[in-house]
Amino acid sequence: MAREKAPAFQFYPKDFISDERVMRMTYTERGIYITLLSVCWLEGSIPGQPRAIAMMLKIPTARFLKLWRGPLSRCFETNSDGRLIQKRLEREREAQARYRVLQSEKGKASAQARFNRGSTEGQPALVQPEGNSSSSSSSSVSNPQKIRVVG
């Protein structure tokens, strides 16, 4: 089964508001930034050409180029494919991947431990009395309980 991408990333308001680049952005630039972060998270990167980003955002190219020249462009860097990524987002993606691997390993270890606990190899067979479990604790000699071996 193919592994699905993580649907969300952590957003820390304090870090966002205290970032100098973000504080220099206009509200329009902040909206674009959040949108680009979302696309970057879902797609892994955004186009490396501002004109392609403008088309994706449905903003006139001239308007976007003016906005892009400010602090917005400094929030992204070019990856080896020529596309843009955001470093902190990539660190979050890596942290989530490590967490999923760790949880998977823990789950497998837990399943193996449960499986091993259920093994009867090398252990004496368990013996349970047969009969009505709701019967009283008094027993009569004339009616001994049957014994059955479980395992």
C-alpha positions as CSV (number, residue, x, y, z in Angstrom):
1,M,0.0,0.0,0.0
2,A,1.4,3.4,-1.0
3,R,2.1,5.7,1.9
4,E,0.0,8.9,1.8
5,K,1.7,12.3,2.4
6,A,1.2,13.9,5.7
7,P,-2.0,16.1,5.4
8,A,-0.8,18.9,7.7
9,F,2.2,20.6,9.2
10,Q,2.7,22.3,12.6
11,F,2.0,26.0,12.6
12,Y,3.6,28.0,15.4
13,P,2.0,31.5,15.6
14,K,4.8,32.8,17.8
15,D,7.5,31.8,15.3
16,F,5.4,33.2,12.4
17,I,4.8,36.6,14.0
18,S,8.3,36.9,15.4
19,D,10.0,36.2,12.0
20,E,11.4,39.5,10.7
21,R,10.7,38.6,7.1
22,V,7.0,37.9,7.9
23,M,6.7,41.2,9.9
24,R,8.0,43.1,6.9
25,M,5.3,41.6,4.7
26,T,2.1,43.3,3.8
27,Y,-1.1,41.4,4.6
28,T,-1.4,40.6,0.9
29,E,2.2,39.1,1.0
30,R,1.3,37.1,4.1
31,G,-1.7,35.6,2.4
32,I,0.4,34.7,-0.6
33,Y,3.1,33.2,1.8
34,I,0.6,31.0,3.6
35,T,-0.9,29.9,0.3
36,L,2.6,29.1,-1.0
37,L,3.5,27.2,2.1
38,S,0.4,25.1,1.8
39,V,1.1,24.3,-1.9
40,C,4.7,23.6,-1.0
41,W,3.6,21.2,1.7
42,L,1.2,19.3,-0.5
43,E,3.2,19.3,-3.6
44,G,6.7,19.2,-2.1
45,S,7.8,22.4,-3.8
46,I,6.5,25.3,-5.9
47,P,7.6,26.4,-9.3
48,G,11.0,28.1,-9.5
49,Q,9.8,30.8,-11.9
50,P,7.8,33.8,-10.5
51,R,5.7,33.9,-13.7
52,A,4.6,30.3,-13.1
53,I,3.8,31.1,-9.4
54,A,1.7,34.1,-10.5
55,M,-0.3,31.9,-12.9
56,M,-0.8,29.3,-10.2
57,L,-2.0,32.0,-7.7
58,K,-4.2,33.6,-10.5
59,I,-2.5,37.0,-9.9
60,P,-1.5,39.2,-12.8
61,T,2.2,38.6,-13.4
62,A,3.2,42.3,-13.1
63,R,1.5,42.5,-9.7
64,F,3.0,39.3,-8.5
65,L,6.5,40.3,-9.6
66,K,6.2,43.5,-7.6
67,L,5.1,41.5,-4.5
68,W,7.8,38.8,-5.1
69,R,10.7,41.3,-5.0
70,G,10.0,42.0,-1.3
71,P,10.5,39.7,1.7
72,L,8.4,37.0,0.1
73,S,11.1,35.7,-2.2
74,R,13.6,35.5,0.6
75,C,11.4,32.9,2.4
76,F,12.1,30.2,-0.3
77,E,15.2,28.7,-1.8
78,T,15.9,26.7,-5.0
79,N,16.3,23.0,-4.7
80,S,18.3,20.7,-7.0
81,D,15.3,20.4,-9.4
82,G,15.1,24.2,-9.8
83,R,11.9,24.4,-7.8
84,L,11.4,26.4,-4.6
85,I,11.2,25.0,-1.1
86,Q,10.9,26.5,2.3
87,K,13.6,25.2,4.7
88,R,11.6,25.1,7.9
89,L,8.8,23.2,6.1
90,E,11.3,20.7,4.9
91,R,12.6,20.2,8.4
92,E,9.0,19.6,9.6
93,R,8.5,17.1,6.7
94,E,11.7,15.2,7.7
95,A,10.7,15.2,11.4
96,Q,7.2,13.8,10.5
97,A,8.8,11.1,8.4
98,R,11.2,10.1,11.2
99,Y,8.3,10.0,13.6
100,R,6.2,7.7,11.3
101,V,9.2,5.3,11.0
102,L,9.7,5.3,14.7
103,Q,6.0,4.6,15.4
104,S,6.0,1.9,12.8
105,E,9.0,0.2,14.4
106,K,7.3,0.5,17.8
107,G,4.2,-1.1,16.4
108,K,6.1,-4.0,14.9
109,A,8.0,-4.6,18.1
110,S,4.8,-4.6,20.1
111,A,3.1,-7.0,17.7
112,Q,6.1,-9.3,17.8
113,A,6.1,-9.2,21.7
114,R,2.3,-10.0,21.7
115,F,3.0,-12.8,19.2
116,N,5.8,-14.2,21.3
117,R,3.7,-14.1,24.5
118,G,1.1,-16.2,22.8
119,S,3.6,-18.9,21.8
120,T,3.2,-22.2,23.6
121,E,6.4,-23.6,22.4
122,G,8.5,-24.8,25.3
123,Q,5.8,-23.9,27.8
124,P,3.6,-26.3,29.8
125,A,0.0,-26.5,28.5
126,L,-2.6,-24.4,30.3
127,V,-5.3,-26.3,32.0
128,Q,-8.8,-24.9,32.5
129,P,-11.7,-26.5,34.3
130,E,-14.7,-27.3,32.0
131,G,-18.2,-26.5,33.1
132,N,-20.5,-23.7,33.9
133,S,-18.5,-20.6,35.0
134,S,-21.6,-19.3,36.8
135,S,-21.8,-22.3,39.1
136,S,-21.2,-21.8,42.8
137,S,-17.8,-22.4,44.4
138,S,-19.1,-25.3,46.3
139,S,-18.3,-28.6,44.7
140,S,-19.6,-32.0,45.3
141,V,-17.6,-35.1,45.2
142,S,-20.3,-36.8,43.3
143,N,-20.0,-34.3,40.4
144,P,-16.3,-33.8,39.6
145,Q,-15.5,-31.2,36.9
146,K,-14.0,-32.3,33.6
147,I,-10.6,-31.0,32.8
148,R,-9.6,-29.9,29.3
149,V,-6.2,-28.9,27.9
150,V,-6.1,-25.6,26.1
151,G,-3.3,-24.8,23.6
